[in-house]
Amino acid sequence: MSLLTKDEYKAIAAGLDLPSMAFIDGGYRSAISGRVFATVNPATGQELAQVASCGAEDVDFAVAKAREAFEDGRWSRLHPSERKDVLIRLCKLMSRNARELAVMESLDSGKTIYDCETVDVPETIHCIKWHAELIDKIYDQIAPASDDHIAMVVREPIGVVGLVLPWNFPLLMMAWKIAPALAAGCSIVLKPAEETPLTALRLAELAAEAGVPRGVLNVLPGGGAEVGEPIGRHMDIDMVSFTGSTATGKRFLRYSAESNAKEIVLEMGGKNPAIVMDDAENLDRVAAHVVNGAFWNMGENCSAASRLIVHGDIKAELLDRIAHHAKEWNTGDPLNPEVRLGALVSQAHFRKVCGYLEQAETVVLGGKAENGFVEATVVEVASNDAALAREEIFGPVLSVITVGSFDEAIRVANDTDFGLAASLFTAHVKRAIRGARMLRAGTVTVNSFGEGDISTPFGGYKQSGFGGRDNSVHAHDQYTQLKTIWIDLSDDEDEAVD
């Protein structure tokens, strides 16, 4: 799909009918309390809509409707091919409304329309379609047993699941969770981030239009204390999948322990290294990958390549090339398709990122922050002990650490509480393979920045992840239970003789 002009996107934005109510039991509803909150365009500070502010009573109502839908089998016991057909229809509806979704996503999050049009919306559709196509292609198993027994190992949907989303990729992270959950046959109670509720509500409406039965997909906007914690503590939710900060993720482990010991899957933060060794080939290409990894989505990305660990012999040349490529990452109106860096998601987050910039002693590039926008910034840090090297900034800030050997680079890369992603640039094949195995991260890319694709599992080591993986066939595991069915085939008369 070709991009439009800024004026054309502005015209679409002006004509949008923005959703404002929770989506429960197949339709839009006000919060039971009647409370609302404002969702704001972070690029302009202007209010977009007054959205229903749900609470614990809305969670109870949505869970009851989700449980009712699960138990009567309107979705959970639907034939796999029928569930697939519904999700394929949803993908078609999303394709027809793709531009509306892209503009809505940009307005609500500050993301550039360029990214929304070329990455977020297409990948969201692809993710749902991929999991839909997988529904009737996952086989159960027969375990080895004696001639007198059959041992079946079957997957069953886990039940009612709570899904708690981040604000950095509202649509795409929703797809990463609802696609395998719906494919498995679960019913869903979903909380979008308070900052970015709009596209989740619209997607739920499209899902109902596609044929997802009422009660199966419920979306409750609101705050973490008002909606997130009640989901985590609810006695009738069977599992929770959360994406967001490490601190919040840990709370869900506590909520589970203090309630019904529900399953918990966490995808959390990262402080991801990009190691560039002195034998790396084509430093211009390396620089392009590093810049994309550090600044894509304004650095509001848990897998952002936010630490550049570079061999001292090539640092100066690589930084020159990084500065050249960073010029392409301009800030400005997110609805301008020529802009690559939009607004940070909120004023609170903008102030947080500015706080890190104030700690920078050596600014190599950028550093300017104004009115919610932060330009592409490169800073040098004296060691890996600095806050700029250890803490997740979640902004377009690349911290540069100089090393003198391969072993030092690996040691510095692993010296972190996180372990989500890592990149290694080297022309030495054995070094590349050894390094990839030595790096303590869930995804390691060699001579590139990336996250794999829908076919590869995504999640982290250490404090970056817990309990499962998003993407790939492995994502289905978190939304299913394994059951053993043991069938005795022995003859009753033989048993009597024995």
Backbone hydrogen bonds, N-H to C=O, Kabsch-Sander energy under -0.5 kcal/mol:
donor,donor_aa,acceptor,acceptor_aa,energy
9,Y,5,T,-2.2
10,K,6,K,-2.4
11,A,7,D,-2.0
12,I,8,E,-2.0
13,A,9,Y,-2.6
14,A,10,K,-2.2
15,G,11,A,-1.1
15,G,12,I,-0.6
16,L,13,A,-1.1
18,L,16,L,-0.8
22,A,29,R,-1.7
23,F,219,V,-2.5
24,I,22,A,-0.6
24,I,27,G,-2.4
27,G,24,I,-1.1
29,R,22,A,-2.9
34,G,31,A,-1.3
37,F,51,V,-2.4
39,T,49,A,-2.5
41,N,46,Q,-2.9
44,T,41,N,-1.0
45,G,41,N,-3.2
48,L,39,T,-3.2
49,A,39,T,-1.3
51,V,37,F,-3.5
51,V,49,A,-0.7
52,A,20,S,-2.7
53,S,35,R,-2.5
54,C,52,A,-0.9
54,C,221,P,-2.3
58,D,55,G,-0.7
59,V,55,G,-1.9
60,D,56,A,-2.5
61,F,57,E,-1.9
62,A,58,D,-2.7
63,V,59,V,-2.8
64,A,60,D,-2.2
65,K,61,F,-2.0
66,A,62,A,-2.6
67,R,63,V,-3.0
68,E,64,A,-2.3
69,A,65,K,-2.1
70,F,66,A,-2.3
71,E,67,R,-2.9
72,D,68,E,-2.0
73,G,69,A,-0.6
73,G,70,F,-0.7
74,R,69,A,-0.9
75,W,69,A,-0.6
77,R,73,G,-0.9
78,L,75,W,-1.0
82,E,79,H,-1.2
83,R,79,H,-2.0
84,K,80,P,-2.3
85,D,81,S,-2.0
86,V,82,E,-1.9
87,L,83,R,-2.1
88,I,84,K,-2.4
89,R,85,D,-2.1
90,L,86,V,-2.0
91,C,87,L,-2.1
92,K,88,I,-1.9
93,L,89,R,-2.3
94,M,90,L,-2.5
95,S,91,C,-2.2
96,R,92,K,-2.0
97,N,93,L,-1.4
98,A,95,S,-1.1
101,L,97,N,-2.3
102,A,98,A,-2.5
103,V,99,R,-2.4
104,M,100,E,-2.4
105,E,101,L,-2.5
106,S,102,A,-2.2
107,L,103,V,-2.6
108,D,104,M,-2.1
109,S,105,E,-1.8
110,G,106,S,-2.2
113,I,334,P,-3.3
116,C,112,T,-2.4
117,E,113,I,-2.8
118,T,114,Y,-2.2
119,V,115,D,-2.7
120,D,115,D,-1.9
121,V,116,C,-2.2
123,E,119,V,-2.7
124,T,120,D,-2.1
125,I,121,V,-2.2
126,H,122,P,-2.5
127,C,123,E,-2.6
128,I,124,T,-2.0
129,K,125,I,-2.5
130,W,126,H,-2.7
131,H,127,C,-2.2
132,A,128,I,-2.1
133,E,129,K,-2.6
134,L,130,W,-1.0
135,I,131,H,-0.8
135,I,132,A,-1.0
137,K,134,L,-2.2
138,I,134,L,-0.6
138,I,135,I,-0.6
139,Y,137,K,-0.7
141,Q,153,V,-2.5
143,A,141,Q,-0.5
143,A,151,A,-3.1
149,H,146,S,-1.8
150,I,487,I,-2.2
151,A,143,A,-0.7
152,M,150,I,-0.6
152,M,485,I,-3.0
153,V,141,Q,-2.8
154,V,152,M,-0.6
154,V,483,K,-2.7
156,E,481,Q,-2.3
158,I,479,Y,-2.3
161,V,159,G,-0.5
161,V,187,S,-2.9
162,G,239,M,-2.9
163,L,189,V,-2.1
164,V,241,S,-2.4
165,L,163,L,-0.5
165,L,191,K,-2.6
173,M,169,F,-2.8
174,M,170,P,-1.2
175,A,171,L,-2.3
176,W,172,L,-2.5
177,K,173,M,-1.0
177,K,174,M,-0.5
178,I,174,M,-3.3
179,A,175,A,-1.9
181,A,177,K,-1.7
182,L,178,I,-3.1
183,A,179,A,-2.3
184,A,180,P,-2.0
185,G,181,A,-0.8
185,G,182,L,-0.6
186,C,181,A,-2.3
187,S,159,G,-1.9
188,I,216,V,-3.3
189,V,161,V,-2.5
190,L,218,N,-3.2
191,K,163,L,-3.2
193,A,166,P,-0.6
196,T,193,A,-1.1
201,L,197,P,-1.7
202,R,198,L,-2.1
203,L,199,T,-2.6
204,A,200,A,-1.9
205,E,201,L,-1.7
206,L,202,R,-2.1
207,A,203,L,-2.3
208,A,204,A,-2.0
209,E,205,E,-2.0
210,A,206,L,-1.9
211,G,207,A,-0.9
211,G,208,A,-0.6
212,V,207,A,-2.5
216,V,213,P,-1.8
217,L,213,P,-0.5
218,N,188,I,-1.8
218,N,216,V,-0.5
219,V,23,F,-2.8
220,L,190,L,-3.1
227,V,223,G,-2.4
228,G,223,G,-1.2
229,E,224,G,-2.8
231,I,227,V,-1.9
232,G,228,G,-2.4
233,R,229,E,-2.3
234,H,230,P,-0.8
234,H,231,I,-0.7
237,I,234,H,-1.0
238,D,160,V,-2.7
239,M,160,V,-1.0
240,V,263,E,-2.4
241,S,162,G,-2.4
242,F,265,V,-2.8
243,T,164,V,-1.9
244,G,267,E,-2.0
249,G,245,S,-2.5
250,K,246,T,-2.2
251,R,247,A,-0.9
251,R,248,T,-0.6
252,F,248,T,-1.1
252,F,249,G,-0.7
253,L,249,G,-0.9
254,R,250,K,-1.5
255,Y,251,R,-2.9
256,S,252,F,-2.2
257,A,253,L,-2.2
258,E,254,R,-2.2
259,S,256,S,-1.2
261,A,256,S,-2.4
263,E,238,D,-1.9
265,V,240,V,-2.5
266,L,466,F,-3.1
267,E,242,F,-2.4
268,M,464,S,-3.2
272,N,304,A,-0.8
274,A,307,R,-2.9
275,I,273,P,-0.5
275,I,423,S,-3.0
276,V,274,A,-0.5
276,V,309,I,-2.5
277,M,275,I,-0.5
277,M,425,F,-2.4
280,A,277,M,-1.9
285,R,282,N,-0.7
286,V,282,N,-2.1
287,A,283,L,-2.7
288,A,284,D,-1.8
289,H,285,R,-2.0
290,V,286,V,-2.6
291,V,287,A,-2.7
292,N,288,A,-2.2
293,G,289,H,-2.7
294,A,290,V,-2.2
295,F,291,V,-2.5
296,W,292,N,-2.0
298,M,295,F,-1.5
299,G,296,W,-1.4
300,E,297,N,-2.3
301,N,299,G,-2.1
304,A,301,N,-2.1
305,A,293,G,-1.5
306,S,304,A,-1.9
307,R,272,N,-2.0
308,L,399,S,-3.1
309,I,274,A,-2.2
309,I,307,R,-0.8
310,V,308,L,-0.8
310,V,401,I,-2.2
311,H,276,V,-2.3
312,G,403,V,-2.5
314,I,311,H,-1.5
315,K,311,H,-0.7
318,L,314,I,-2.6
319,L,315,K,-2.9
320,D,316,A,-1.9
321,R,317,E,-1.8
322,I,318,L,-2.5
323,A,319,L,-2.5
324,H,320,D,-1.6
325,H,321,R,-2.2
326,A,322,I,-2.5
327,K,323,A,-0.8
327,K,324,H,-0.7
328,E,325,H,-1.5
329,W,326,A,-1.6
330,N,328,E,-1.4
332,G,341,L,-1.2
336,N,333,D,-2.2
339,V,336,N,-2.2
340,R,330,N,-1.3
341,L,330,N,-2.5
342,G,340,R,-0.5
343,A,110,G,-1.2
344,L,372,G,-2.7
350,F,346,S,-2.3
351,R,347,Q,-2.4
352,K,348,A,-1.7
353,V,349,H,-2.4
354,C,350,F,-2.5
355,G,351,R,-1.8
356,Y,352,K,-1.2
357,L,353,V,-2.0
358,E,354,C,-1.9
359,Q,356,Y,-1.3
360,A,356,Y,-0.5
360,A,357,L,-1.2
362,T,380,E,-0.7
363,V,361,E,-0.5
364,V,362,T,-0.7
364,V,378,V,-2.4
365,L,378,V,-1.8
370,E,373,F,-2.7
373,F,370,E,-2.1
375,E,368,K,-2.5
376,A,329,W,-0.6
377,T,396,P,-2.3
378,V,365,L,-2.2
379,V,398,L,-2.9
380,E,362,T,-2.6
381,V,400,V,-2.4
386,A,383,S,-1.2
389,A,386,A,-1.4
390,R,386,A,-1.3
391,E,387,A,-2.7
393,I,391,E,-0.7
397,V,395,G,-2.7
398,L,377,T,-2.7
399,S,306,S,-2.5
399,S,397,V,-0.5
400,V,379,V,-2.8
401,I,308,L,-3.2
403,V,310,V,-2.2
409,A,405,S,-2.0
410,I,406,F,-2.3
411,R,407,D,-2.3
412,V,408,E,-2.8
413,A,409,A,-2.5
414,N,410,I,-2.2
415,D,411,R,-0.8
415,D,412,V,-0.7
416,T,414,N,-2.1
419,G,461,Y,-0.5
422,A,443,T,-1.7
423,S,273,P,-2.3
424,L,445,T,-2.1
425,F,275,I,-2.9
426,T,424,L,-0.6
429,V,427,A,-0.7
432,A,428,H,-2.5
433,I,429,V,-2.3
434,R,430,K,-2.8
435,G,431,R,-2.9
436,A,432,A,-2.4
437,R,433,I,-1.8
438,M,434,R,-1.9
439,L,435,G,-2.0
441,A,439,L,-1.6
442,G,419,G,-1.4
443,T,420,L,-1.4
445,T,422,A,-2.6
447,N,424,L,-3.0
447,N,445,T,-0.5
451,E,452,G,-0.6
456,T,453,D,-2.1
458,F,470,D,-3.0
461,Y,419,G,-3.2
463,Q,417,D,-2.2
464,S,461,Y,-2.3
465,G,462,K,-1.1
466,F,266,L,-2.1
470,D,458,F,-2.6
472,S,454,I,-2.3
475,A,471,N,-0.6
475,A,472,S,-1.3
476,H,473,V,-1.2
477,D,474,H,-1.0
478,Q,474,H,-0.6
478,Q,475,A,-0.7
479,Y,476,H,-1.2
480,T,477,D,-1.4
481,Q,156,E,-2.9
483,K,154,V,-2.8
485,I,152,M,-3.0
485,I,483,K,-0.5
486,W,484,T,-0.6
487,I,150,I,-3.1
487,I,485,I,-0.6
488,D,486,W,-0.5
489,L,148,D,-4.3
489,L,487,I,-0.5
490,S,148,D,-0.8
495,E,491,D,-2.0
496,A,492,D,-1.9
497,V,493,E,-2.1
498,D,494,D,-2.5
